[in-house]
């Protein structure tokens, strides 16, 4: 179990975290292709050139290819609309472990939140597709059109959560798959982190997926 004397809030990313597996990989690969094709269309360049711009951004900013819109002088809202063109229900299916883990954490009295840089509408569609009850979260923070991405590679969202719930940063754990969006900003804010990756990494506490986390039911052994 999570050490209740230490951790008060458990935060999850959604993309490639609560939704995962082969179908999720296929779905999120469409995000990359859509980003590249949208850049190409908006800049009136070839798809190959659009991919190069996106890949350059991914290398420079820990995988955050969406920065390429603003760096290219495009309204980030173009990317917002492009994301909504993808239908998660065509790709994703029920993930038992995600919902059960959230239910157990809620029963144990933890504050459970989700933070995603995806649009709110899309986040709710993804949760529905994998059969995760949104009521298992105390809050879901997502991208609203016209606003900034909640994480945006910044620690600010984590600091705001700590202030809102009157907790210290080391009483919060962030679980996610993206170094640039989830892990590094959370560490900078002083949070505990659990990095979801297939790579062996001694620098961060890692697991391969939520199923592993659910079966262990022992987060304190991972983050201590």
Residue, then its C-alpha position, 0 to 999 in steps of 0.5 A: x500500500x502507499x505509505x499513508x503517513x507520507x503520501x496524501x495525493x496520487x496523481x496520474x497521467x492518462x495517455x500511455x499511463x492509465x491507457x496502455x498496451x498494444x492498442x494504446x501504442x497504435x492509438x498514440x502513434x496516430x497522435x505523432x502522425x497527426x501532429x506531423x501532417x497538421x504541421x505540414x498542412x498549416x505550413x504548406x510544406x511536405x509531410x517529410x518536412x513536417x516530420x523533421x520539424x516535429x522530430x527536432x522539437x521532440x529531441x530538444x524538448x524531451x519528446x514534446x513535439x507540440x512545441x513545434x506549433x508555437x515555434x513555427x508561429x502557429x496557434x497551438x489551438x490548431x493542435x487542439x483541434x487536430x487531437x479531437x479528430x482522433x477517436x480513442x474508441x476506435x483503438x482502445x479497449x477496457x483496462x481492468x487494472x487502471x480502474x481497480x487501482x483507482x478504486x482501491x486508492x480511493x477506498x484507502x482515502x487518498x486524494x486521486x487526480x489525473x493531469x493531462x495535456x490533452x483536451x478535456x473532451x478527449x481525456x474523458x473519451x479515453x477514460x470511457x474507452x478503457x472503462x475507467x470511471x471518472x468518478x474515481x478521481x477527486x479531480x481531472x485537470x486537462x487542456x481547455x481550448x483557448x488556454x495553455x496546456x496544464x503541464x506544458x513541461x512546467x512544475x507550476x501545475x504541481x505547485x498549484x495542487x500542493x497549495x490547493x490541498x495544503x500538502x507538502x510536495x513530498x506528500x504527492x506522487x506523480x505517475x506518468x510515462x513522459x520525462x518532459x511532461x510528467x517526471x522532470x517537472x514533478x521532480x523540480x517541484x519536489x514531488x515523488x515520481x514513478x516513471x512508467x517505461x520499458x527501459x531500465x533506469x536507475x535514476x528514477x523509480x520505474x514500473x512497466x505499466x499500471x498492471x504492475x502497480x496494481x498487483x504490487x499494491x505497495x507504492x511505498x516500496x517503489x517511492x521510498 
